[in-house]
Amino acid sequence: MSKEFFLNNEKKEEQFSVELSLFLQELNFDSQGLIPAIAQQYDTKQVLMMAWMNLESIQKTLESKQVCYWSRSRKKFWYKGEESGNIQYLKEMAVDCDGDAILLSVDQIGAACHTERAHCFYWKVDGDHCKLETKSCK
Amino acid sequence: MSKEFFLNNEKKEEQFSVELSLFLQELNFDSQGLIPAIAQQYDTKQVLMMAWMNLESIQKTLESKQVCYWSRSRKKFWYKGEESGNIQYLKEMAVDCDGDAILLSVDQIGAACHTERAHCFYWKVDGDHCKLETKSCK
């Protein structure tokens, strides 16, 4: 079981490593075979967006060094920026302590958000309201 | 429908706002009433962890200014740090463009990870292996 893998190895020494193909099989995908992936701009550290990956999209991302998500709405692979040109070049991929979330360090070309905003988290809670922080460039 | 709310309002002017109680009802919770929440240290911008919230845990977080998740394994509210003292003080809460992810800007007291590491994303893909980046302090 995947939970056991992460629990069993969390106290291993720094630099302890596992073969990638075996490691990926231990990830805690949900019942639909998906895992949430957070994209963070590698230099500014801005969190850009969150989307979903499956095993194959993770493999495509690692092979191509361009982030490939699984689109839940379109039910297909989605190389970020394949239509807009707003590609996410992969700098580093990390997995969390219980293997159920991925952190992608990326270099985002252009806007990360489909609204042409730099990032997707533009609704900000402000007291008893929630407001739009940044203007769409469209 | 929530998707429509976000789509209909994404091109509104900057500073456009919605009453919080109404806004929260538009969030795209999954079939279990949950939404993924990313915690980011407000000053260093380090992504600390990802966990899950439901409507009530969001409300508890906003009221107390201490981050409260919903523990899927224990099926109960989980004020981060309630046992360890490693509290997350809320600085800002943001929601993404389609209302299905939350970004929490926090001030993390102590370690974010249950392994006593500063953050949870310590498995790093490195070529054809995945390795432990940082040592547990336990």
Interface residues (C-beta under 8 A of the other chain):
Chain A: N9 E10 K11 K12 E13 E14 Q15 F16 S17 V18 E19 L20 S21 F23 L24 P36 I38 Q40 T44 K45 Q46 V47 M49 M50 L62 E92 M93 A94 V95 D96 C97 D98 G99 D100 A101 L103 C113 H114 T115 R117 C120 F121 Y122 W123 K124 V125 D126 G127 D128 H129 C130 K131 L132 E133 T134 K135 S136 K138
Chain B: N9 E10 K11 K12 E13 E14 Q15 F16 S17 V18 E19 L20 S21 F23 L24 P36 I38 Q40 T44 K45 Q46 V47 M49 M50 L62 E92 M93 A94 V95 D96 C97 D98 G99 D100 A101 L103 C113 H114 T115 R117 C120 F121 Y122 W123 K124 V125 D126 G127 D128 H129 C130 K131 L132 E133 T134 K135 S136 K138
